[in-house]
Amino acid sequence: MIDNNTFHKIPVTFFEESYNKYQNEVMNLLHFIRLFHPVSIVNPERVNRFERQAEKICHEMKGVIDLQHFQFALNSLLAILEDAHTYFMPEDGLIYPYEIRYYEGCFYLYAIDSEYPDFTGKEIVSINDISVKDVRLAMRKAMPSENGIKAGLWSFYLNRKALLHQMGVDTAKGVCLGFHDGSSLLFEPETDNRSGWYQVKFPPHPVTVKRDDLFSYQIIEDKCYLQFNVMYDLQSYLQLCQITDAKVEDNYLNFLPSFSDFIDKMDADLKQHHIRKLVVDMRYNGGGNSMLGDQLLQYLGVDTDSIIKYKTFVRKSDFLFKCMPKFYVSSKSKSGELVLMEDFENLPFLPKIKNHFEGKVIFIQGQNTFSSANYLLTTIKDNHLFTIIGTPTSQKPTCFGDVLPVELPFTGTKGYISHSFFERPDVSRNEEDCLYPDFHIPVSMNERLKGIDKCWEWVEMNLSDESIIV
């Protein structure tokens, strides 16, 4: 999976003079999805449902003048595709004065006006007397997702009236949040003031607290903790500039580290300190370029040419070729077809890692492990390479991905649309809706509020146990 942040305006292939801009946007997007997104070939029945719903939403948009309402309606349409990579970003606007977050099966109050500091961190059990279970089911239909975890992670939009209406929540009398302890809060007016809010405070774990670095490591006694937060680096940025004909920006050259250089530095440090236990934490990793995952596997002694790999299929289109002219070049197919990635010419690759780590390795995953991070861990899981602990991820291993950032022509709405389909190495498990760890180690909200990391406790207990095969 490749990261790309240049937005491309999609072509106008549908226009009806009697329609308003929102109606034309819906129908034009329908035409674009048919020609561009791989779902048209992978699951035609899903596209038929998408088409019927698009026509329904087009009719509903006849009298709409609110951009946010339109954008959330559009996301509810995209939810039919079951592609968490394909979505549109709602514009900022008025919100109810709170923020909700999802954590391992529950909603909690993340931030609120400083008048109510004692409420942050509380588990939410209902919204306007609708149970959280039903709220999550409604969110599954309202926002693009592939499982209930991803649907829950969209909870930061639950302070938007447009989303609540899309989910069928009546806000005529405001929004009432019901909490696990029996208390509740009623929010009536919306606001554009986000200053002075009180946020929940999680005590930082001394080892696994999230760092700002894309990737970092520290040696703790007889083991190394590698926090792999983003699969993006200098080489992958230069690669992207090459295939998109984009100008190389100096600020990226000065800011982005090299993952291969990072691996070399870490390897020298581990050898110097005779470290033979490595923990790779990917709980904060939302993806990037999957080739960095190949580099990590190579460092861990895996012959990436001999394992069972993902199969990547690209939906070839004239629009994609226009946006990425130096990458998607193939003489073996016609526009509109699904093409196996290896059939493309001029495929760029990152340099292979020469140094190798010898020792025990454990990977940690969680609800925010997504995209290329999920891709790497699925490759590990299906090839039985290393032990994975943690909690299920927010993405199907067999999925759509490799997004193109796009802008809609009538409203300027920006978002992302997938152009590839990824089939996991173990195709017998294609229908699984998330990647499950080898050892499920949940961390409750109460434990998190106390700064407890059960995964790290498991590591300390088991990585030193010779009976554990890692």
RAGIKA-V703849 format. One record per run of one state. SS is the DSSP state (hx for helix, st for strand, lp for the rest). FROM is the first residue (numbers start at 1). TO is the last residue. If there is no record, write none. Layout:
ss = (SS & SS)
from = (FROM & FROM)
to = (TO & TO)
//
This chain:
ss = (lp & st & lp & hx & lp & hx & lp & hx & lp & hx & lp & st & lp & st & lp & st & lp & st & hx & lp & st & lp & st & hx & lp & hx & lp & hx & lp & st & lp & st & lp & st & lp & st & lp & st & lp & st & lp & st & lp & hx & lp & hx & lp & hx & lp & st & lp & st & lp & hx & lp & st & lp & hx & lp & st & lp & st & hx & lp & st & lp & st & lp & hx & lp & st & lp & st & lp & st & lp & hx & lp & st & lp & hx & lp & hx & lp)
from = (1 & 8 & 10 & 21 & 37 & 39 & 43 & 44 & 64 & 67 & 82 & 87 & 89 & 95 & 97 & 98 & 104 & 106 & 114 & 120 & 123 & 128 & 130 & 132 & 143 & 148 & 158 & 161 & 167 & 175 & 180 & 184 & 188 & 190 & 192 & 197 & 200 & 215 & 221 & 223 & 229 & 231 & 232 & 234 & 245 & 250 & 256 & 259 & 273 & 277 & 282 & 288 & 289 & 291 & 300 & 311 & 316 & 318 & 324 & 329 & 330 & 338 & 341 & 344 & 345 & 346 & 360 & 366 & 372 & 383 & 387 & 391 & 399 & 408 & 414 & 424 & 427 & 430 & 439 & 441 & 445 & 450 & 454 & 463)
to = (7 & 9 & 20 & 36 & 38 & 42 & 43 & 63 & 66 & 81 & 86 & 88 & 94 & 96 & 97 & 103 & 105 & 113 & 119 & 122 & 127 & 129 & 131 & 142 & 147 & 157 & 160 & 166 & 174 & 179 & 183 & 187 & 189 & 191 & 196 & 199 & 214 & 220 & 222 & 228 & 230 & 231 & 233 & 244 & 249 & 255 & 258 & 272 & 276 & 281 & 287 & 288 & 290 & 299 & 310 & 315 & 317 & 323 & 328 & 329 & 337 & 340 & 343 & 344 & 345 & 359 & 365 & 371 & 382 & 386 & 390 & 398 & 407 & 413 & 423 & 426 & 429 & 438 & 440 & 444 & 449 & 453 & 462 & 470)
//
